[in-house]
Amino acid sequence: MARPITLFTGQWADLPFEEVARLAGEWGYDGLEIACWGDHLDPNRWDDDAYVQDRLDILERNGLKVFTISNHLKGQVVCDDPIDERHRAIVSDELWGDGDPEGVRQRAAEELKNTARLAAALGVKTVTGFTGSSIWKYVAMFPPATDEMVEAGYRDFADRWNPILDVFDEVGVRFAHEVHPSEIAYDYWTTKRALEAIGHREAFGLNWDPSHMVWQDLDPVAFLWDFQDRIYHVHCKDTKKRLTNGRNGRLSSHLPWADPRRGWDFISTGHGDVPWEDAFRMLNAIGYAGPLSVEWEDAGMDRLVGAPEALAFVRRMSSYEPSAAAFDSAFSAR
């Protein structure tokens, strides 16, 4: 099944947008999933026709299209508690303002609304991102959180995101939440609960990224089947677990990326533990026809080598054709 293969620019925001577009075009990518940070995209210029056209012109000069845009960083701020120096490092001076946490959250929410408007101006139907969470801090905590505290976290999510999603509905764009630790939906059951919290509204779906599921021992292929009507976007990113020596822990011990003492790490796509063949067969079975976005992230490998290598791998995997036999193969063990 032919699907566009894109490069997510979030890990390339240290380079000018035009340089990233040049590299992706030379490597043979079909398009970009453009991040709303660095100089790549500014959501607050959504109504600047010349700016929007300039972004489109850069893509066209490099033989690329835009299928999706991302605002993971500002989405994270919408629900997070506490707001602290981690967030200061990922937002602009204007958004941070005086640093009052509620003001930061409100300004982030307004930028998410403008992200939907910018997507519409670019002709894009999907925005990917994070939601943040006021209750992630309670995961595996002692003393444990009460049911009431957890329920308040889902109400907070719904209260903050429903007004944002109203704008998404107004402009005909969908939000694809990346299921990821530190978010309101970080595994199977929290995904179901988050969807329930916002009444299963169609503006809110999922960005499927198997790398964050594998190290949690979730089945990313079964996840595709169970949430097939909500799979709005796909990230191709891999994970390698290193949990066999009796010392490396799943929570990674506050160690930096690529440290061999970590219990898992991101690794170049195709070299890790994600069951890619079954995943692509399942994507065929559920009829997913959207972009396959390479989120290249491997602290132990040169990205100028890894990004074109990942493209070749994803293109080969995407050649699996849908059939009843393919579905049986993908789902037989699940």
DAGI-V753575 format. One record per residue. N is the residue number from 1. RES is the residue in one small letter. D_FIRST is the distance of its C-alpha to the first C-alpha in Angstrom with 1 decimal. Layout:
# DAGI-V753575
{{N;RES;D_FIRST} {N;RES;D_FIRST}}
This chain:
# DAGI-V753575
{{1;m;0.0} {2;a;3.8} {3;r;6.3} {4;p;9.9} {5;i;11.8} {6;t;15.3} {7;l;18.7} {8;f;20.8} {9;t;24.3} {10;g;26.4} {11;q;27.3} {12;w;28.2} {13;a;30.5} {14;d;33.5} {15;l;32.3} {16;p;32.6} {17;f;29.5} {18;e;29.9} {19;e;29.9} {20;v;26.8} {21;a;25.0} {22;r;26.5} {23;l;25.3} {24;a;21.7} {25;g;21.6} {26;e;23.3} {27;w;20.9} {28;g;17.9} {29;y;16.4} {30;d;14.8} {31;g;17.1} {32;l;19.2} {33;e;19.8} {34;i;23.5} {35;a;26.3} {36;c;29.4} {37;w;31.8} {38;g;33.4} {39;d;33.5} {40;h;29.8} {41;l;30.1} {42;d;33.2} {43;p;32.5} {44;n;36.1} {45;r;35.7} {46;w;33.2} {47;d;35.8} {48;d;36.5} {49;d;34.9} {50;a;35.8} {51;y;34.2} {52;v;30.9} {53;q;30.9} {54;d;31.8} {55;r;28.7} {56;l;26.5} {57;d;28.4} {58;i;27.9} {59;l;24.2} {60;e;24.4} {61;r;26.7} {62;n;24.3} {63;g;21.2} {64;l;19.7} {65;k;18.7} {66;v;19.5} {67;f;17.0} {68;t;19.1} {69;i;22.7} {70;s;24.5} {71;n;28.0} {72;h;28.2} {73;l;31.8} {74;k;33.4} {75;g;31.6} {76;q;33.1} {77;v;36.5} {78;v;36.4} {79;c;37.2} {80;d;38.4} {81;d;41.9} {82;p;43.7} {83;i;43.0} {84;d;44.5} {85;e;44.3} {86;r;40.7} {87;h;39.7} {88;r;42.2} {89;a;40.3} {90;i;37.0} {91;v;38.3} {92;s;40.3} {93;d;44.1} {94;e;43.8} {95;l;41.6} {96;w;43.8} {97;g;47.0} {98;d;49.9} {99;g;47.6} {100;d;48.6} {101;p;45.7} {102;e;45.4} {103;g;45.5} {104;v;42.8} {105;r;40.6} {106;q;41.4} {107;r;40.6} {108;a;37.3} {109;a;36.4} {110;e;37.4} {111;e;35.1} {112;l;32.2} {113;k;33.1} {114;n;33.2} {115;t;29.8} {116;a;28.4} {117;r;30.4} {118;l;29.3} {119;a;25.6} {120;a;26.4} {121;a;28.4} {122;l;25.5} {123;g;23.1} {124;v;21.2} {125;k;20.4} {126;t;20.2} {127;v;22.8} {128;t;22.5} {129;g;25.6} {130;f;28.2} {131;t;30.9} {132;g;33.7} {133;s;35.9} {134;s;39.6} {135;i;39.5} {136;w;37.5} {137;k;40.9} {138;y;41.9} {139;v;39.3} {140;a;41.4} {141;m;44.5} {142;f;48.1} {143;p;49.7} {144;p;46.7} {145;a;45.6} {146;t;46.7} {147;d;44.5} {148;e;45.9} {149;m;44.9} {150;v;41.3} {151;e;41.2} {152;a;42.7} {153;g;39.8} {154;y;37.2} {155;r;39.6} {156;d;39.8} {157;f;36.0} {158;a;35.9} {159;d;38.9} {160;r;37.5} {161;w;33.9} {162;n;34.4} {163;p;36.2} {164;i;33.4} {165;l;30.8} {166;d;33.1} {167;v;32.5} {168;f;28.7} {169;d;29.1} {170;e;31.4} {171;v;29.1} {172;g;25.8} {173;v;24.2} {174;r;22.9} {175;f;23.9} {176;a;21.7} {177;h;24.1} {178;e;23.4} {179;v;24.8} {180;h;27.2} {181;p;30.7} {182;s;33.3} {183;e;31.4} {184;i;32.3} {185;a;29.2} {186;y;28.9} {187;d;28.0} {188;y;27.0} {189;w;30.3} {190;t;30.9} {191;t;27.5} {192;k;28.6} {193;r;32.0} {194;a;30.8} {195;l;28.8} {196;e;31.9} {197;a;34.1} {198;i;32.5} {199;g;32.2} {200;h;28.4} {201;r;28.3} {202;e;24.9} {203;a;25.5} {204;f;25.2} {205;g;22.0} {206;l;20.7} {207;n;19.2} {208;w;17.9} {209;d;19.3} {210;p;19.7} {211;s;22.4} {212;h;24.9} {213;m;24.4} {214;v;24.8} {215;w;28.3} {216;q;29.3} {217;d;28.4} {218;l;25.9} {219;d;22.9} {220;p;19.9} {221;v;17.5} {222;a;20.0} {223;f;20.3} {224;l;16.7} {225;w;17.5} {226;d;20.9} {227;f;20.1} {228;q;16.7} {229;d;18.3} {230;r;19.3} {231;i;16.4} {232;y;16.4} {233;h;15.4} {234;v;14.4} {235;h;16.7} {236;c;16.0} {237;k;19.6} {238;d;21.3} {239;t;24.7} {240;k;27.3} {241;k;30.0} {242;r;33.5} {243;l;35.5} {244;t;37.1} {245;n;40.3} {246;g;42.1} {247;r;42.6} {248;n;39.2} {249;g;38.6} {250;r;35.4} {251;l;36.8} {252;s;37.3} {253;s;41.0} {254;h;40.8} {255;l;39.9} {256;p;37.9} {257;w;34.4} {258;a;34.4} {259;d;37.7} {260;p;37.7} {261;r;39.6} {262;r;36.7} {263;g;35.1} {264;w;31.5} {265;d;30.0} {266;f;26.8} {267;i;25.5} {268;s;23.1} {269;t;19.5} {270;g;19.1} {271;h;22.9} {272;g;23.6} {273;d;23.4} {274;v;20.1} {275;p;18.3} {276;w;15.0} {277;e;13.5} {278;d;14.5} {279;a;13.3} {280;f;9.6} {281;r;10.0} {282;m;11.8} {283;l;9.5} {284;n;7.1} {285;a;10.6} {286;i;11.9} {287;g;9.2} {288;y;9.2} {289;a;7.6} {290;g;10.3} {291;p;11.3} {292;l;11.5} {293;s;15.1} {294;v;17.0} {295;e;20.4} {296;w;22.3} {297;e;25.4} {298;d;27.5} {299;a;31.2} {300;g;31.9} {301;m;29.8} {302;d;30.0} {303;r;27.2} {304;l;27.3} {305;v;26.2} {306;g;23.9} {307;a;21.7} {308;p;20.5} {309;e;20.3} {310;a;18.1} {311;l;15.7} {312;a;15.5} {313;f;14.9} {314;v;12.1} {315;r;10.4} {316;r;11.0} {317;m;10.0} {318;s;6.5} {319;s;6.3} {320;y;6.9} {321;e;5.6} {322;p;7.1} {323;s;10.7} {324;a;14.2} {325;a;15.0} {326;a;12.3} {327;f;13.8} {328;d;17.3} {329;s;16.8} {330;a;15.7} {331;f;18.5} {332;s;21.2} {333;a;23.1} {334;r;22.9}}
